[in-house]
Amino acid sequence: GESVGLHLPTLSVQEGDNSIINCAYSNSASDYFIWYKQESGKGPQFIIDIRSNMDKRQGQRVTVLLNKTVKHLSLQIAATQPGDSAVYFCAEILIQGAQKLVFGQGTRLTINP
Amino acid sequence: EPEVTQTPSHQVTQMGQEVILRCVPISNHLYFYWYRQILGQKVEFLVSFYNNEISEKSEIFDDQFSVERPDGSNFTLKIRSTKLEDSAMYFCASSGFGQAQHFGDGTRLSIL
């Protein structure tokens, strides 16, 4: 069915360490994936995206990996900072055109000093 | 950087009353969306809008809901007769074709 799931609801890392947030998606037809960050009281903020014809994409301190064989997506954040503390959602677009995003439950990332 | 803006930030309404939530999407975007997030839950799709008509709507978006783009800059969500279970954060988003959706900071709707 239509679902985007996340492996862990919470993740705590030490400031300066790298973090990896995982996501599994169910629809092999999805061709576009986006990671969003949501801070308390704010809307989802775009972090990085990747299309199904790629397996890796890098941004500033963030890398997204896509494994279409096992329908798995991950977000790597390098050298985490206190400002990285938030809930992270992966989202997939199931239908081209209407571009409806399907969100997972989210992973709450806590950065410990 | 251009952003999506939403007003009001918080709306308190009596059950059964009508509410209109307002959004100003990013100016060169052509696709517009409403999502909602009940406290502690995931973000859920409500409706997408393109070329002055609804592209897709979810089961949540029943006859009590409507959307409108009354002019070249605003995009509104109307709930005709609010219910207690309509209490949630409502997010507006916009995008270009095949591009990531950008979200506003939401309107917190509280139904009493």
Interface residues (C-beta under 8 A of the other chain):
Chain A: Y32 I34 Y36 G41 K42 G43 P44 Q45 F46 D49 F89 I95 Q96 G97 A98 Q99 K100 L101 V102 F103 G104 Q105 G106
Chain B: V4 Y31 Y33 Y35 Q41 K42 V43 E44 F45 S48 Y50 S55 E56 S58 F91 A93 S95 F97 G98 A100 Q101 H102 F103 G104 D105 G106
